[in-house]
Amino acid sequence: MTQPPVLISLRHFCLTSLKAFAALLFAGVLTAAAADEPQNLQIYVLLGQSNMAGRGQLEKTREPLHPKILMLTREERWEPASEPLHFDKSIAGAGLGASFALRMAAAEPQALIGLVPCAVGGTPLSRWQKGEDLYEQAMKRIRTAQKAGVVRGVLWHQGENDALDVQKAESYGRRLAKMVGDLRQDIGNSELPFVAGTLGDFLSDDASGNPYHWRTVNAQLQLLPGLTAGTAIVDAGGLQPKSDGVHFDTPSLRTLGERYAAAMLKLQQAKVENSR
């Protein structure tokens, strides 16, 4: 039996409306999913051992640092940055990355900053060389981060481990320069700014009286800008340790992070001026 024209029109209207609603719903889901993924991040990579990972005491944890500062978690998800930034060990605490990021956010209020924590306490430079485990783990995290933005710089604090061996200490600058070159090639930016910090001048010989070659490592670090352009060294002189005599205390880490930011901004400005 032929249906009345009114029923046909009503059915057509309902089907059309249902399809339109479904399309809108699907689009909304996609938009919501896309909103979870940040875009156009200015990314900074944090590499090294425990003084980069941070062992400073924290009064409060998991409070967002700033509305425009994100961090890549252990699970490689972006979330609001909060301390501890690192997850290498259960004792991870305040680090230099927080004050660095806050200074960078103040310098560029419109920027959305992404931190990629990769440091692991107690590790030698050899494990951060291309092809070794920590280098490759860091590159995996960096490649994930690059989907959300551009790497603007690398922060490095390491050397206490290498200071235990005179041969490693004396070859530190050359080996670090090689790592910088490999990182730049793999990240895809031959002029990527790289900032490293000297070891604390509070270090001393170990408990057994064996010589600790931290001064040699610091001297080698100072050679880096002459070995490869676009690098800077931050002086940790005058900063204070925790009671363990090895790790910077929290106020010193805050100061050190600000020094890193000042050096990074100077390198970035020089890069802009050189491109004109």
JORA-V795809 format. One record per run of one state. SS is the DSSP state (@ for helix, = for strand, . for the rest). FROM is the first residue (numbers start at 1). LEN is the number of residues. If there is no record, write none. Layout:
SS:FROM:LEN
SS:FROM:LEN
This chain:
.:1:4
@:5:31
.:36:5
=:41:8
.:49:1
@:50:4
.:54:2
=:56:1
.:57:12
=:69:4
.:73:5
=:78:3
.:81:13
=:94:1
.:95:1
@:96:12
.:108:4
=:112:6
.:118:7
@:125:4
.:129:4
@:133:14
.:147:2
=:149:9
.:158:4
@:162:3
.:165:1
@:166:5
.:171:1
@:172:16
.:188:5
=:193:5
.:198:16
@:214:9
.:223:1
@:224:4
.:228:3
=:231:4
.:235:6
=:241:1
.:242:6
=:248:1
.:249:1
@:250:25
.:275:2
